[in-house]
Amino acid sequence: MVTIRKYPTEVEAEVDRAVLDANGIRALIVRDNAGGMLPSLNLLAEVRLVVDNEHAAQARVVLGA
């Protein structure tokens, strides 16, 4: 898995995940907030959008990176 982008909020990451999904690229949102039990941890660690290595280049093109 490759990190495509990092975001300050999960909402922003979810928008880009939906764009990738609409283009046939499976992406996951990775966050370190104790499984949602401690959302305040989002302030300390960025939310990451990750894809498979084989789709990384295409995902960057789709997101305009």
CHARMM-style PDB file with segment names, atoms N, HN, CA, C and O in Angstrom:
ATOM      1  N   MET     1       0.841  -1.178   0.000  1.00  0.00      PROA
ATOM      2  CA  MET     1       0.000   0.000   0.000  1.00  0.00      PROA
ATOM      3  C   MET     1       0.886   1.240   0.000  1.00  0.00      PROA
ATOM      4  O   MET     1       1.940   1.275   0.634  1.00  0.00      PROA
ATOM      5  N   VAL     2       0.429   2.251  -0.727  1.00  0.00      PROA
ATOM      6  HN  VAL     2      -0.427   2.222  -1.242  1.00  0.00      PROA
ATOM      7  CA  VAL     2       1.168   3.496  -0.868  1.00  0.00      PROA
ATOM      8  C   VAL     2       0.272   4.650  -0.413  1.00  0.00      PROA
ATOM      9  O   VAL     2      -0.903   4.707  -0.775  1.00  0.00      PROA
ATOM     10  N   THR     3       0.826   5.558   0.372  1.00  0.00      PROA
ATOM     11  HN  THR     3       1.780   5.511   0.665  1.00  0.00      PROA
ATOM     12  CA  THR     3       0.093   6.749   0.774  1.00  0.00      PROA
ATOM     13  C   THR     3       0.085   7.729  -0.394  1.00  0.00      PROA
ATOM     14  O   THR     3       1.141   8.132  -0.880  1.00  0.00      PROA
ATOM     15  N   ILE     4      -1.093   8.105  -0.837  1.00  0.00      PROA
ATOM     16  HN  ILE     4      -1.952   7.778  -0.442  1.00  0.00      PROA
ATOM     17  CA  ILE     4      -1.249   9.037  -1.950  1.00  0.00      PROA
ATOM     18  C   ILE     4      -1.277  10.475  -1.442  1.00  0.00      PROA
ATOM     19  O   ILE     4      -0.616  11.352  -1.999  1.00  0.00      PROA
ATOM     20  N   ARG     5      -2.034  10.706  -0.399  1.00  0.00      PROA
ATOM     21  HN  ARG     5      -2.571   9.994   0.053  1.00  0.00      PROA
ATOM     22  CA  ARG     5      -2.142  12.042   0.187  1.00  0.00      PROA
ATOM     23  C   ARG     5      -2.396  11.938   1.683  1.00  0.00      PROA
ATOM     24  O   ARG     5      -2.819  10.898   2.190  1.00  0.00      PROA
ATOM     25  N   LYS     6      -2.128  13.046   2.382  1.00  0.00      PROA
ATOM     26  HN  LYS     6      -1.785  13.891   1.970  1.00  0.00      PROA
ATOM     27  CA  LYS     6      -2.425  13.160   3.805  1.00  0.00      PROA
ATOM     28  C   LYS     6      -3.383  14.335   3.988  1.00  0.00      PROA
ATOM     29  O   LYS     6      -3.303  15.332   3.270  1.00  0.00      PROA
ATOM     30  N   TYR     7      -4.284  14.207   4.952  1.00  0.00      PROA
ATOM     31  HN  TYR     7      -4.350  13.397   5.535  1.00  0.00      PROA
ATOM     32  CA  TYR     7      -5.335  15.199   5.158  1.00  0.00      PROA
ATOM     33  C   TYR     7      -5.449  15.561   6.636  1.00  0.00      PROA
ATOM     34  O   TYR     7      -5.140  14.747   7.506  1.00  0.00      PROA
ATOM     35  N   PRO     8      -5.893  16.780   6.914  1.00  0.00      PROA
ATOM     36  CA  PRO     8      -6.105  17.162   8.313  1.00  0.00      PROA
ATOM     37  C   PRO     8      -7.405  16.594   8.874  1.00  0.00      PROA
ATOM     38  O   PRO     8      -7.534  16.444  10.089  1.00  0.00      PROA
ATOM     39  N   THR     9      -8.388  16.270   7.995  1.00  0.00      PROA
ATOM     40  HN  THR     9      -8.283  16.392   7.008  1.00  0.00      PROA
ATOM     41  CA  THR     9      -9.660  15.712   8.463  1.00  0.00      PROA
ATOM     42  C   THR     9     -10.066  14.498   7.630  1.00  0.00      PROA
ATOM     43  O   THR     9      -9.659  14.343   6.479  1.00  0.00      PROA
ATOM     44  N   GLU    10     -10.872  13.652   8.242  1.00  0.00      PROA
ATOM     45  HN  GLU    10     -11.203  13.777   9.177  1.00  0.00      PROA
ATOM     46  CA  GLU    10     -11.348  12.455   7.561  1.00  0.00      PROA
ATOM     47  C   GLU    10     -12.323  12.806   6.436  1.00  0.00      PROA
ATOM     48  O   GLU    10     -12.399  12.091   5.436  1.00  0.00      PROA
ATOM     49  N   VAL    11     -13.059  13.887   6.592  1.00  0.00      PROA
ATOM     50  HN  VAL    11     -12.997  14.468   7.404  1.00  0.00      PROA
ATOM     51  CA  VAL    11     -14.031  14.291   5.570  1.00  0.00      PROA
ATOM     52  C   VAL    11     -13.330  14.580   4.242  1.00  0.00      PROA
ATOM     53  O   VAL    11     -13.800  14.154   3.188  1.00  0.00      PROA
ATOM     54  N   GLU    12     -12.226  15.291   4.288  1.00  0.00      PROA
ATOM     55  HN  GLU    12     -11.843  15.637   5.145  1.00  0.00      PROA
ATOM     56  CA  GLU    12     -11.473  15.598   3.070  1.00  0.00      PROA
ATOM     57  C   GLU    12     -10.941  14.324   2.419  1.00  0.00      PROA
ATOM     58  O   GLU    12     -10.973  14.188   1.196  1.00  0.00      PROA
ATOM     59  N   ALA    13     -10.459  13.410   3.223  1.00  0.00      PROA
ATOM     60  HN  ALA    13     -10.433  13.521   4.216  1.00  0.00      PROA
ATOM     61  CA  ALA    13      -9.948  12.146   2.694  1.00  0.00      PROA
ATOM     62  C   ALA    13     -11.075  11.338   2.062  1.00  0.00      PROA
ATOM     63  O   ALA    13     -10.873  10.693   1.033  1.00  0.00      PROA
ATOM     64  N   GLU    14     -12.235  11.369   2.657  1.00  0.00      PROA
ATOM     65  HN  GLU    14     -12.399  11.893   3.493  1.00  0.00      PROA
ATOM     66  CA  GLU    14     -13.383  10.612   2.147  1.00  0.00      PROA
ATOM     67  C   GLU    14     -13.832  11.132   0.782  1.00  0.00      PROA
ATOM     68  O   GLU    14     -14.255  10.348  -0.068  1.00  0.00      PROA
ATOM     69  N   VAL    15     -13.747  12.425   0.567  1.00  0.00      PROA
ATOM     70  HN  VAL    15     -13.404  13.062   1.257  1.00  0.00      PROA
ATOM     71  CA  VAL    15     -14.110  12.998  -0.741  1.00  0.00      PROA
ATOM     72  C   VAL    15     -13.183  12.442  -1.823  1.00  0.00      PROA
ATOM     73  O   VAL    15     -13.651  11.995  -2.870  1.00  0.00      PROA
ATOM     74  N   ASP    16     -11.887  12.468  -1.578  1.00  0.00      PROA
ATOM     75  HN  ASP    16     -11.507  12.831  -0.727  1.00  0.00      PROA
ATOM     76  CA  ASP    16     -10.944  11.945  -2.570  1.00  0.00      PROA
ATOM     77  C   ASP    16     -11.067  10.430  -2.725  1.00  0.00      PROA
ATOM     78  O   ASP    16     -10.867   9.909  -3.822  1.00  0.00      PROA
ATOM     79  N   ARG    17     -11.391   9.716  -1.649  1.00  0.00      PROA
ATOM     80  HN  ARG    17     -11.553  10.140  -0.757  1.00  0.00      PROA
ATOM     81  CA  ARG    17     -11.602   8.281  -1.751  1.00  0.00      PROA
ATOM     82  C   ARG    17     -12.775   7.987  -2.675  1.00  0.00      PROA
ATOM     83  O   ARG    17     -12.727   7.049  -3.470  1.00  0.00      PROA
ATOM     84  N   ALA    18     -13.829   8.791  -2.567  1.00  0.00      PROA
ATOM     85  HN  ALA    18     -13.868   9.553  -1.921  1.00  0.00      PROA
ATOM     86  CA  ALA    18     -15.003   8.614  -3.424  1.00  0.00      PROA
ATOM     87  C   ALA    18     -14.664   8.897  -4.889  1.00  0.00      PROA
ATOM     88  O   ALA    18     -15.165   8.216  -5.784  1.00  0.00      PROA
ATOM     89  N   VAL    19     -13.817   9.897  -5.135  1.00  0.00      PROA
ATOM     90  HN  VAL    19     -13.410  10.451  -4.408  1.00  0.00      PROA
ATOM     91  CA  VAL    19     -13.384  10.198  -6.505  1.00  0.00      PROA
ATOM     92  C   VAL    19     -12.618   9.017  -7.082  1.00  0.00      PROA
ATOM     93  O   VAL    19     -12.851   8.617  -8.222  1.00  0.00      PROA
ATOM     94  N   LEU    20     -11.714   8.465  -6.304  1.00  0.00      PROA
ATOM     95  HN  LEU    20     -11.525   8.790  -5.377  1.00  0.00      PROA
ATOM     96  CA  LEU    20     -10.960   7.299  -6.779  1.00  0.00      PROA
ATOM     97  C   LEU    20     -11.883   6.115  -7.019  1.00  0.00      PROA
ATOM     98  O   LEU    20     -11.748   5.415  -8.022  1.00  0.00      PROA
ATOM     99  N   ASP    21     -12.815   5.889  -6.112  1.00  0.00      PROA
ATOM    100  HN  ASP    21     -12.925   6.458  -5.297  1.00  0.00      PROA
ATOM    101  CA  ASP    21     -13.755   4.789  -6.262  1.00  0.00      PROA
ATOM    102  C   ASP    21     -14.572   4.943  -7.548  1.00  0.00      PROA
ATOM    103  O   ASP    21     -14.808   3.960  -8.251  1.00  0.00      PROA
ATOM    104  N   ALA    22     -15.001   6.157  -7.858  1.00  0.00      PROA
ATOM    105  HN  ALA    22     -14.810   6.956  -7.287  1.00  0.00      PROA
ATOM    106  CA  ALA    22     -15.762   6.414  -9.078  1.00  0.00      PROA
ATOM    107  C   ALA    22     -14.940   6.139 -10.333  1.00  0.00      PROA
ATOM    108  O   ALA    22     -15.491   5.913 -11.410  1.00  0.00      PROA
ATOM    109  N   ASN    23     -13.616   6.161 -10.184  1.00  0.00      PROA
ATOM    110  HN  ASN    23     -13.168   6.344  -9.309  1.00  0.00      PROA
ATOM    111  CA  ASN    23     -12.718   5.883 -11.305  1.00  0.00      PROA
ATOM    112  C   ASN    23     -12.172   4.461 -11.269  1.00  0.00      PROA
ATOM    113  O   ASN    23     -11.220   4.140 -11.980  1.00  0.00      PROA
ATOM    114  N   GLY    24     -12.769   3.619 -10.449  1.00  0.00      PROA
ATOM    115  HN  GLY    24     -13.542   3.880  -9.871  1.00  0.00      PROA
ATOM    116  CA  GLY    24     -12.393   2.215 -10.404  1.00  0.00      PROA
ATOM    117  C   GLY    24     -11.120   1.901  -9.638  1.00  0.00      PROA
ATOM    118  O   GLY    24     -10.523   0.842  -9.830  1.00  0.00      PROA
ATOM    119  N   ILE    25     -10.699   2.818  -8.767  1.00  0.00      PROA
ATOM    120  HN  ILE    25     -11.185   3.678  -8.610  1.00  0.00      PROA
ATOM    121  CA  ILE    25      -9.483   2.614  -7.977  1.00  0.00      PROA
ATOM    122  C   ILE    25      -9.897   2.439  -6.515  1.00  0.00      PROA
ATOM    123  O   ILE    25     -10.483   3.338  -5.912  1.00  0.00      PROA
ATOM    124  N   ARG    26      -9.586   1.281  -5.964  1.00  0.00      PROA
ATOM    125  HN  ARG    26      -9.109   0.551  -6.454  1.00  0.00      PROA
ATOM    126  CA  ARG    26      -9.917   1.004  -4.560  1.00  0.00      PROA
ATOM    127  C   ARG    26      -8.920   1.709  -3.661  1.00  0.00      PROA
ATOM    128  O   ARG    26      -7.709   1.554  -3.821  1.00  0.00      PROA
ATOM    129  N   ALA    27      -9.428   2.478  -2.721  1.00  0.00      PROA
ATOM    130  HN  ALA    27     -10.411   2.603  -2.591  1.00  0.00      PROA
ATOM    131  CA  ALA    27      -8.575   3.217  -1.790  1.00  0.00      PROA
ATOM    132  C   ALA    27      -9.097   3.027  -0.373  1.00  0.00      PROA
ATOM    133  O   ALA    27     -10.283   2.780  -0.154  1.00  0.00      PROA
ATOM    134  N   LEU    28      -8.189   3.148   0.575  1.00  0.00      PROA
ATOM    135  HN  LEU    28      -7.226   3.349   0.397  1.00  0.00      PROA
ATOM    136  CA  LEU    28      -8.541   3.027   1.988  1.00  0.00      PROA
ATOM    137  C   LEU    28      -8.125   4.288   2.732  1.00  0.00      PROA
ATOM    138  O   LEU    28      -7.144   4.945   2.380  1.00  0.00      PROA
ATOM    139  N   ILE    29      -8.882   4.607   3.754  1.00  0.00      PROA
ATOM    140  HN  ILE    29      -9.679   4.074   4.040  1.00  0.00      PROA
ATOM    141  CA  ILE    29      -8.529   5.721   4.626  1.00  0.00      PROA
ATOM    142  C   ILE    29      -7.916   5.130   5.886  1.00  0.00      PROA
ATOM    143  O   ILE    29      -8.505   4.259   6.526  1.00  0.00      PROA
ATOM    144  N   VAL    30      -6.739   5.606   6.234  1.00  0.00      PROA
ATOM    145  HN  VAL    30      -6.260   6.314   5.714  1.00  0.00      PROA
ATOM    146  CA  VAL    30      -6.017   5.114   7.404  1.00  0.00      PROA
ATOM    147  C   VAL    30      -5.883   6.260   8.399  1.00  0.00      PROA
ATOM    148  O   VAL    30      -5.404   7.344   8.068  1.00  0.00      PROA
ATOM    149  N   ARG    31      -6.316   5.992   9.616  1.00  0.00      PROA
ATOM    150  HN  ARG    31      -6.706   5.111   9.885  1.00  0.00      PROA
ATOM    151  CA  ARG    31      -6.230   7.013  10.662  1.00  0.00      PROA
ATOM    152  C   ARG    31      -5.867   6.338  11.985  1.00  0.00      PROA
ATOM    153  O   ARG    31      -6.171   5.166  12.208  1.00  0.00      PROA
ATOM    154  N   ASP    32      -5.232   7.081  12.827  1.00  0.00      PROA
ATOM    155  HN  ASP    32      -4.985   8.033  12.646  1.00  0.00      PROA
ATOM    156  CA  ASP    32      -4.822   6.537  14.114  1.00  0.00      PROA
ATOM    157  C   ASP    32      -5.624   7.226  15.207  1.00  0.00      PROA
ATOM    158  O   ASP    32      -5.147   8.154  15.859  1.00  0.00      PROA
ATOM    159  N   ASN    33      -6.865   6.746  15.395  1.00  0.00      PROA
ATOM    160  HN  ASN    33      -7.252   5.992  14.865  1.00  0.00      PROA
ATOM    161  CA  ASN    33      -7.723   7.344  16.415  1.00  0.00      PROA
ATOM    162  C   ASN    33      -8.380   6.275  17.292  1.00  0.00      PROA
ATOM    163  O   ASN    33      -9.514   6.434  17.744  1.00  0.00      PROA
ATOM    164  N   ALA    34      -7.656   5.200  17.519  1.00  0.00      PROA
ATOM    165  HN  ALA    34      -6.735   5.071  17.152  1.00  0.00      PROA
ATOM    166  CA  ALA    34      -8.124   4.101  18.371  1.00  0.00      PROA
ATOM    167  C   ALA    34      -9.447   3.538  17.873  1.00  0.00      PROA
ATOM    168  O   ALA    34     -10.365   3.303  18.659  1.00  0.00      PROA
ATOM    169  N   GLY    35      -9.538   3.326  16.579  1.00  0.00      PROA
ATOM    170  HN  GLY    35      -8.792   3.517  15.942  1.00  0.00      PROA
ATOM    171  CA  GLY    35     -10.746   2.749  16.005  1.00  0.00      PROA
ATOM    172  C   GLY    35     -11.966   3.631  16.132  1.00  0.00      PROA
ATOM    173  O   GLY    35     -13.091   3.136  16.202  1.00  0.00      PROA
ATOM    174  N   GLY    36     -11.751   4.946  16.163  1.00  0.00      PROA
ATOM    175  HN  GLY    36     -10.837   5.348  16.107  1.00  0.00      PROA
ATOM    176  CA  GLY    36     -12.853   5.887  16.282  1.00  0.00      PROA
ATOM    177  C   GLY    36     -13.236   6.209  17.713  1.00  0.00      PROA
ATOM    178  O   GLY    36     -14.082   7.071  17.953  1.00  0.00      PROA
ATOM    179  N   MET    37     -12.612   5.515  18.676  1.00  0.00      PROA
ATOM    180  HN  MET    37     -11.924   4.815  18.480  1.00  0.00      PROA
ATOM    181  CA  MET    37     -12.954   5.738  20.079  1.00  0.00      PROA
ATOM    182  C   MET    37     -12.352   7.027  20.634  1.00  0.00      PROA
ATOM    183  O   MET    37     -12.860   7.591  21.604  1.00  0.00      PROA
ATOM    184  N   LEU    38     -11.255   7.494  20.006  1.00  0.00      PROA
ATOM    185  HN  LEU    38     -10.843   7.036  19.218  1.00  0.00      PROA
ATOM    186  CA  LEU    38     -10.602   8.723  20.456  1.00  0.00      PROA
ATOM    187  C   LEU    38     -10.414   9.675  19.272  1.00  0.00      PROA
ATOM    188  O   LEU    38      -9.287   9.858  18.813  1.00  0.00      PROA
ATOM    189  N   PRO    39     -11.481  10.277  18.775  1.00  0.00      PROA
ATOM    190  CA  PRO    39     -11.362  11.148  17.612  1.00  0.00      PROA
ATOM    191  C   PRO    39     -10.436  12.341  17.837  1.00  0.00      PROA
ATOM    192  O   PRO    39      -9.962  12.940  16.871  1.00  0.00      PROA
ATOM    193  N   SER    40     -10.176  12.690  19.074  1.00  0.00      PROA
ATOM    194  HN  SER    40     -10.561  12.204  19.859  1.00  0.00      PROA
ATOM    195  CA  SER    40      -9.265  13.803  19.345  1.00  0.00      PROA
ATOM    196  C   SER    40      -7.846  13.495  18.884  1.00  0.00      PROA
ATOM    197  O   SER    40      -7.049  14.413  18.690  1.00  0.00      PROA
ATOM    198  N   LEU    41      -7.517  12.213  18.705  1.00  0.00      PROA
ATOM    199  HN  LEU    41      -8.165  11.467  18.863  1.00  0.00      PROA
ATOM    200  CA  LEU    41      -6.194  11.846  18.200  1.00  0.00      PROA
ATOM    201  C   LEU    41      -5.988  12.306  16.760  1.00  0.00      PROA
ATOM    202  O   LEU    41      -4.850  12.415  16.304  1.00  0.00      PROA
ATOM    203  N   ASN    42      -7.078  12.577  16.040  1.00  0.00      PROA
ATOM    204  HN  ASN    42      -8.002  12.488  16.410  1.00  0.00      PROA
ATOM    205  CA  ASN    42      -6.955  13.077  14.669  1.00  0.00      PROA
ATOM    206  C   ASN    42      -6.199  14.400  14.630  1.00  0.00      PROA
ATOM    207  O   ASN    42      -5.616  14.753  13.605  1.00  0.00      PROA
ATOM    208  N   LEU    43      -6.208  15.124  15.728  1.00  0.00      PROA
ATOM    209  HN  LEU    43      -6.682  14.837  16.561  1.00  0.00      PROA
ATOM    210  CA  LEU    43      -5.485  16.394  15.785  1.00  0.00      PROA
ATOM    211  C   LEU    43      -3.975  16.174  15.815  1.00  0.00      PROA
ATOM    212  O   LEU    43      -3.208  17.055  15.427  1.00  0.00      PROA
ATOM    213  N   LEU    44      -3.552  15.005  16.273  1.00  0.00      PROA
ATOM    214  HN  LEU    44      -4.175  14.289  16.588  1.00  0.00      PROA
ATOM    215  CA  LEU    44      -2.125  14.712  16.393  1.00  0.00      PROA
ATOM    216  C   LEU    44      -1.558  13.983  15.180  1.00  0.00      PROA
ATOM    217  O   LEU    44      -0.376  14.128  14.866  1.00  0.00      PROA
ATOM    218  N   ALA    45      -2.388  13.202  14.499  1.00  0.00      PROA
ATOM    219  HN  ALA    45      -3.347  13.084  14.754  1.00  0.00      PROA
ATOM    220  CA  ALA    45      -1.915  12.406  13.365  1.00  0.00      PROA
ATOM    221  C   ALA    45      -2.806  12.662  12.157  1.00  0.00      PROA
ATOM    222  O   ALA    45      -4.031  12.696  12.269  1.00  0.00      PROA
ATOM    223  N   GLU    46      -2.177  12.839  11.011  1.00  0.00      PROA
ATOM    224  HN  GLU    46      -1.182  12.811  10.920  1.00  0.00      PROA
ATOM    225  CA  GLU    46      -2.934  13.093   9.800  1.00  0.00      PROA
ATOM    226  C   GLU    46      -3.661  11.832   9.341  1.00  0.00      PROA
ATOM    227  O   GLU    46      -3.261  10.710   9.651  1.00  0.00      PROA
ATOM    228  N   VAL    47      -4.729  12.049   8.602  1.00  0.00      PROA
ATOM    229  HN  VAL    47      -5.054  12.960   8.350  1.00  0.00      PROA
ATOM    230  CA  VAL    47      -5.479  10.967   7.981  1.00  0.00      PROA
ATOM    231  C   VAL    47      -4.823  10.701   6.633  1.00  0.00      PROA
ATOM    232  O   VAL    47      -4.529  11.635   5.888  1.00  0.00      PROA
ATOM    233  N   ARG    48      -4.590   9.416   6.317  1.00  0.00      PROA
ATOM    234  HN  ARG    48      -4.829   8.658   6.923  1.00  0.00      PROA
ATOM    235  CA  ARG    48      -3.904   9.069   5.066  1.00  0.00      PROA
ATOM    236  C   ARG    48      -4.833   8.331   4.115  1.00  0.00      PROA
ATOM    237  O   ARG    48      -5.660   7.523   4.537  1.00  0.00      PROA
ATOM    238  N   LEU    49      -4.686   8.620   2.828  1.00  0.00      PROA
ATOM    239  HN  LEU    49      -4.015   9.276   2.485  1.00  0.00      PROA
ATOM    240  CA  LEU    49      -5.395   7.904   1.776  1.00  0.00      PROA
ATOM    241  C   LEU    49      -4.394   6.992   1.098  1.00  0.00      PROA
ATOM    242  O   LEU    49      -3.382   7.457   0.575  1.00  0.00      PROA
ATOM    243  N   VAL    50      -4.669   5.690   1.104  1.00  0.00      PROA
ATOM    244  HN  VAL    50      -5.491   5.312   1.529  1.00  0.00      PROA
ATOM    245  CA  VAL    50      -3.716   4.730   0.552  1.00  0.00      PROA
ATOM    246  C   VAL    50      -4.363   3.883  -0.539  1.00  0.00      PROA
ATOM    247  O   VAL    50      -5.565   3.621  -0.514  1.00  0.00      PROA
ATOM    248  N   VAL    51      -3.533   3.458  -1.501  1.00  0.00      PROA
ATOM    249  HN  VAL    51      -2.556   3.670  -1.521  1.00  0.00      PROA
ATOM    250  CA  VAL    51      -3.969   2.578  -2.588  1.00  0.00      PROA
ATOM    251  C   VAL    51      -2.898   1.499  -2.781  1.00  0.00      PROA
ATOM    252  O   VAL    51      -1.797   1.599  -2.240  1.00  0.00      PROA
ATOM    253  N   ASP    52      -3.239   0.472  -3.558  1.00  0.00      PROA
ATOM    254  HN  ASP    52      -4.134   0.392  -3.997  1.00  0.00      PROA
ATOM    255  CA  ASP    52      -2.264  -0.555  -3.908  1.00  0.00      PROA
ATOM    256  C   ASP    52      -1.144   0.067  -4.729  1.00  0.00      PROA
ATOM    257  O   ASP    52      -1.355   1.047  -5.443  1.00  0.00      PROA
ATOM    258  N   ASN    53       0.049  -0.510  -4.620  1.00  0.00      PROA
ATOM    259  HN  ASN    53       0.221  -1.306  -4.040  1.00  0.00      PROA
ATOM    260  CA  ASN    53       1.208  -0.012  -5.372  1.00  0.00      PROA
ATOM    261  C   ASN    53       0.912   0.097  -6.863  1.00  0.00      PROA
ATOM    262  O   ASN    53       1.309   1.065  -7.511  1.00  0.00      PROA
ATOM    263  N   GLU    54       0.218  -0.892  -7.400  1.00  0.00      PROA
ATOM    264  HN  GLU    54      -0.105  -1.679  -6.874  1.00  0.00      PROA
ATOM    265  CA  GLU    54      -0.027  -0.932  -8.841  1.00  0.00      PROA
ATOM    266  C   GLU    54      -0.978   0.157  -9.333  1.00  0.00      PROA
ATOM    267  O   GLU    54      -1.022   0.445 -10.529  1.00  0.00      PROA
ATOM    268  N   HSD    55      -1.742   0.766  -8.420  1.00  0.00      PROA
ATOM    269  HN  HSD    55      -1.706   0.533  -7.448  1.00  0.00      PROA
ATOM    270  CA  HSD    55      -2.676   1.824  -8.809  1.00  0.00      PROA
ATOM    271  C   HSD    55      -2.225   3.216  -8.385  1.00  0.00      PROA
ATOM    272  O   HSD    55      -2.944   4.189  -8.612  1.00  0.00      PROA
ATOM    273  N   ALA    56      -1.071   3.328  -7.785  1.00  0.00      PROA
ATOM    274  HN  ALA    56      -0.486   2.537  -7.601  1.00  0.00      PROA
ATOM    275  CA  ALA    56      -0.608   4.604  -7.234  1.00  0.00      PROA
ATOM    276  C   ALA    56      -0.472   5.695  -8.299  1.00  0.00      PROA
ATOM    277  O   ALA    56      -0.944   6.815  -8.102  1.00  0.00      PROA
ATOM    278  N   ALA    57       0.169   5.373  -9.423  1.00  0.00      PROA
ATOM    279  HN  ALA    57       0.553   4.464  -9.583  1.00  0.00      PROA
ATOM    280  CA  ALA    57       0.366   6.383 -10.466  1.00  0.00      PROA
ATOM    281  C   ALA    57      -0.968   6.855 -11.021  1.00  0.00      PROA
ATOM    282  O   ALA    57      -1.172   8.052 -11.220  1.00  0.00      PROA
ATOM    283  N   GLN    58      -1.866   5.931 -11.269  1.00  0.00      PROA
ATOM    284  HN  GLN    58      -1.701   4.958 -11.107  1.00  0.00      PROA
ATOM    285  CA  GLN    58      -3.184   6.302 -11.805  1.00  0.00      PROA
ATOM    286  C   GLN    58      -3.964   7.133 -10.790  1.00  0.00      PROA
ATOM    287  O   GLN    58      -4.642   8.087 -11.172  1.00  0.00      PROA
ATOM    288  N   ALA    59      -3.884   6.792  -9.525  1.00  0.00      PROA
ATOM    289  HN  ALA    59      -3.334   6.017  -9.216  1.00  0.00      PROA
ATOM    290  CA  ALA    59      -4.586   7.545  -8.483  1.00  0.00      PROA
ATOM    291  C   ALA    59      -4.069   8.974  -8.402  1.00  0.00      PROA
ATOM    292  O   ALA    59      -4.852   9.908  -8.226  1.00  0.00      PROA
ATOM    293  N   ARG    60      -2.776   9.151  -8.526  1.00  0.00      PROA
ATOM    294  HN  ARG    60      -2.140   8.392  -8.669  1.00  0.00      PROA
ATOM    295  CA  ARG    60      -2.207  10.508  -8.497  1.00  0.00      PROA
ATOM    296  C   ARG    60      -2.703  11.333  -9.678  1.00  0.00      PROA
ATOM    297  O   ARG    60      -2.979  12.525  -9.537  1.00  0.00      PROA
ATOM    298  N   VAL    61      -2.817  10.697 -10.846  1.00  0.00      PROA
ATOM    299  HN  VAL    61      -2.593   9.730 -10.961  1.00  0.00      PROA
ATOM    300  CA  VAL    61      -3.325  11.404 -12.036  1.00  0.00      PROA
ATOM    301  C   VAL    61      -4.785  11.807 -11.815  1.00  0.00      PROA
ATOM    302  O   VAL    61      -5.174  12.941 -12.095  1.00  0.00      PROA
ATOM    303  N   VAL    62      -5.577  10.877 -11.317  1.00  0.00      PROA
ATOM    304  HN  VAL    62      -5.261   9.956 -11.089  1.00  0.00      PROA
ATOM    305  CA  VAL    62      -7.002  11.153 -11.092  1.00  0.00      PROA
ATOM    306  C   VAL    62      -7.188  12.295 -10.106  1.00  0.00      PROA
ATOM    307  O   VAL    62      -8.057  13.146 -10.293  1.00  0.00      PROA
ATOM    308  N   LEU    63      -6.375  12.315  -9.057  1.00  0.00      PROA
ATOM    309  HN  LEU    63      -5.669  11.623  -8.905  1.00  0.00      PROA
ATOM    310  CA  LEU    63      -6.495  13.372  -8.046  1.00  0.00      PROA
ATOM    311  C   LEU    63      -5.738  14.644  -8.413  1.00  0.00      PROA
ATOM    312  O   LEU    63      -5.783  15.637  -7.687  1.00  0.00      PROA
ATOM    313  N   GLY    64      -5.052  14.604  -9.530  1.00  0.00      PROA
ATOM    314  HN  GLY    64      -5.016  13.798 -10.119  1.00  0.00      PROA
ATOM    315  CA  GLY    64      -4.337  15.799  -9.977  1.00  0.00      PROA
ATOM    316  C   GLY    64      -3.087  16.113  -9.186  1.00  0.00      PROA
ATOM    317  O   GLY    64      -2.674  17.268  -9.082  1.00  0.00      PROA
ATOM    318  N   ALA    65      -2.483  15.068  -8.624  1.00  0.00      PROA
ATOM    319  HN  ALA    65      -2.818  14.130  -8.708  1.00  0.00      PROA
ATOM    320  CA  ALA    65      -1.274  15.284  -7.811  1.00  0.00      PROA
ATOM    321  C   ALA    65      -0.055  15.480  -8.663  1.00  0.00      PROA
ATOM    322  OT1 ALA    65       1.041  15.673  -8.137  1.00  0.00      PROA
TER     323      ALA     65
END
